[in-house]
Amino acid sequence: MIKRKGSKMHLSKEEEFEILKMVLDKFLWIGTISLMFGVYLLLTPHNDVGLGLLVTLIGATMLLMFTSIITKQFNYKKE
């Protein structure tokens, strides 16, 4: 429920968590697409292997970073 405190409206912890999940889900999709594109570049014979490896590592880093953020927030919500 949205609580009013003076003239400002505040979200409950559950609503904040739901919004956080929706936003971070988009970043996880971006990381997944980047990872898949990097693997595609690695497997395509006439592309630079270094570029494919770089894009793959960037996608993996994004996935790990945002997965850790979601895990921390999920543990925070459980408490």
C-alpha positions in Angstrom: 0.0 0.0 0.0 1.1 3.5 -0.7 1.4 5.5 2.5 1.1 9.3 2.6 3.5 11.1 4.8 2.8 14.8 4.5 2.5 15.7 0.8 4.8 12.8 -0.3 3.7 9.2 -1.1 5.8 6.3 0.0 5.9 2.7 -1.3 5.9 -0.3 0.9 9.0 -2.6 0.9 7.1 -5.2 -1.2 6.2 -2.5 -3.9 9.8 -1.3 -4.0 11.0 -4.9 -4.5 8.5 -5.5 -7.3 9.6 -2.3 -9.1 13.3 -3.3 -8.6 12.6 -6.7 -10.1 11.0 -5.2 -13.2 13.8 -2.8 -13.8 16.6 -5.3 -13.2 14.9 -7.9 -15.4 15.5 -5.6 -18.3 19.2 -5.4 -17.6 19.4 -9.1 -17.3 17.9 -9.4 -20.8 20.5 -7.0 -22.1 23.2 -9.1 -20.5 21.8 -12.3 -22.0 21.5 -10.7 -25.5 25.1 -9.4 -25.2 26.3 -12.9 -24.2 24.5 -14.6 -27.1 25.8 -12.0 -29.5 29.4 -12.5 -28.2 29.0 -16.3 -28.7 27.7 -15.7 -32.2 30.8 -13.5 -33.0 33.0 -16.3 -31.6 31.4 -18.9 -33.8 31.3 -16.9 -37.0 34.4 -17.8 -39.0 35.2 -14.4 -40.6 35.0 -12.2 -37.4 37.7 -11.3 -35.0 37.9 -13.8 -32.1 39.0 -11.0 -29.7 35.9 -9.0 -30.3 33.6 -12.0 -29.8 35.5 -12.8 -26.5 35.2 -9.2 -25.4 31.5 -9.0 -26.0 31.0 -12.4 -24.3 32.9 -11.3 -21.2 31.0 -8.1 -21.0 27.7 -10.0 -21.2 28.8 -12.4 -18.5 30.0 -9.6 -16.3 26.6 -7.8 -16.7 24.7 -11.0 -15.8 26.8 -11.7 -12.7 26.6 -8.1 -11.5 22.9 -7.8 -11.8 22.3 -11.3 -10.5 24.2 -10.5 -7.4 22.1 -7.3 -6.9 18.9 -9.2 -7.3 20.1 -11.9 -4.8 21.0 -9.2 -2.2 17.7 -7.5 -2.6 15.8 -10.8 -2.4 17.6 -11.7 0.8 16.8 -8.2 2.1 13.1 -8.8 1.4 13.1 -12.1 3.3 14.3 -10.5 6.5 
